[in-house]
Amino acid sequence: MCHSYSQAQAAERRAAMVAGEVEDYKAQLEQLERSYKMAQGELNEASDRVNELSAQNSSLNAHKKRLETTVQQMQSDLEAQVGPHTGSCIFQWLPLVLLNPSEIGASCHQLILQPAKLLLGFSETKLRVYGG
């Protein structure tokens, strides 16, 4: 009987250990489920943000195309107004000055701007409109 009693105690200890392990596994499973739900929420938020940024990017690209078209039209208008003077040194630089004065520098900008105002009859205001 002593032998069966010790076997029973050993079985109870094993059962208690297994029950403890089962509880640990349940706690780990619950933690994993919470982590999974959090990760799913973060994934949904990230997906929403990607959609927002894609829409914003499309809008900006469309705006960029409109601006490029406007710049091309302004350059065409300027070339039409300049007419036969396009071969002169002044007018080779004029579109660049009007659109990008910072790339040439202030002194060069003034050297080109003054003759352009005289030859074309542009006012300073109109030149700045073309220059952005």
WOHUHU-V750712 format. One record per pair of residues at least 6 apart in sequence whose ideal C-beta (glycine too) atoms are under 6 Angstrom apart, sorted by sequence separation. I is the first residue (numbers start at 0). J is the second residue. D is the distance in Angstrom with one decimal. If there is no record, write none. Layout:
# WOHUHU-V750712
((I J D) (I J D))
This chain:
# WOHUHU-V750712
((84 90 5.0) (96 103 6.0) (100 108 4.5) (81 90 5.2) (96 108 5.5) (96 111 4.8) (92 111 5.3) (74 94 5.5) (89 111 6.0) (93 115 5.5) (89 114 4.9) (100 130 5.8) (97 129 4.2) (97 130 4.7) (73 129 5.7))
